[in-house]
Amino acid sequence: MGMPAKSGVAGGLMVVVPNVLGLCTWSPRLDALGNSVRGLAFCEELVSRFTFHIYDGLIGATDDKRDPTQRR
């Protein structure tokens, strides 16, 4: 998903966006690798809407993504 994260076997997923935010999701349904299915889906949606992916700064932000660290 492009963000530092740690998942647990109980369905928790802790995510860090350095210098921006930290969040935790919880959903007990796990995929084959033991990760929270809904937690991963939520994080993938965040990456698709905001410039949270670790490589977004290298390739530049696209027009369809917002940078929440920039003031309007």
Buried (B, 14 or more C-beta within 10 A) or exposed (E): BBBEBEBBEEBBBBBEBEEEBEBEBEBEEBEEEEBBBBBBEBBBEBBEEBBBBEEBEEEEBEEEBEEEEEEE
